[in-house]
């Protein structure tokens, strides 16, 4: 997943699992020229929401082992990384990263959505749980999508 690669790069570059926020921003904006400083800060927000980073008073800590991530020489992240992703997109990425074929996961989620009469987000969370993935952090997002669908 390219978000994971973009997040890992500054930590790999500095040989650490913790960086000050400004070090992370400099690594992405000046050292690699991938994003502007504002975009780099937005990436921190997205990565924190997705559970890839933890932000505290002392800076940023990566929640995965960055050394297990490869940053290809020609890698340039897409600006789409800076937008918030739906629970469906996040679950789908997790399923693919866990080895499920994307088309297989989408088909199974769509079937589950139709069979149970759920929103796509709720169906994705149910499917991921059935597949043994830890997606508890996405349950509130899926629940909100259900309530929004009921109100709409």
Residue pairs with C-beta under 8 A, 6 or more apart in sequence:
1 93
1 96
1 97
2 75
2 77
2 78
2 81
3 46
3 47
3 50
3 52
3 77
3 81
4 52
4 64
4 69
5 69
5 70
5 71
5 72
5 75
5 77
6 28
6 34
6 43
6 77
6 81
7 43
7 47
7 52
7 53
7 62
7 66
8 62
8 64
8 66
8 69
8 71
9 27
9 28
9 32
9 71
10 19
10 23
10 24
10 27
10 28
10 31
11 17
11 19
11 62
11 66
12 66
12 67
12 69
12 71
13 27
13 31
14 23
14 27
17 61
17 62
17 65
17 66
18 58
18 59
18 60
18 61
18 62
19 27
19 59
19 60
20 58
20 59
20 60
21 41
21 44
21 55
21 59
21 60
23 59
24 40
24 44
24 59
24 60
25 37
25 40
25 41
25 44
28 34
28 35
28 39
28 40
28 43
29 35
29 36
29 37
29 39
29 40
34 40
34 76
34 77
35 42
35 43
35 77
35 79
35 82
39 79
39 82
42 82
43 81
43 82
44 53
44 55
44 60
46 81
46 82
46 83
46 84
46 85
47 53
48 54
48 55
49 84
50 85
50 90
51 63
51 137
52 62
52 63
52 64
53 60
53 61
53 62
53 63
54 60
54 61
54 63
85 93
86 120
86 121
86 141
86 145
87 121
87 124
87 125
87 138
87 141
87 142
87 145
88 109
88 120
88 121
88 124
90 138
91 109
91 121
91 124
91 125
91 127
91 128
91 133
91 135
91 138
92 102
92 105
92 106
92 109
92 124
94 128
94 133
94 135
95 102
95 105
95 127
95 128
95 131
95 133
96 102
96 105
98 131
98 133
100 131
105 127
108 127
109 120
109 123
109 124
109 127
110 120
110 123
112 118
112 123
112 126
112 127
113 119
113 120
113 122
113 123
116 122
116 123
116 126
118 126
118 146
119 142
119 145
119 146
119 149
120 145
121 138
121 141
121 142
121 145
121 146
122 142
122 143
122 145
122 146
124 138
124 142
125 135
125 138
125 139
125 142
128 135
128 138
129 135
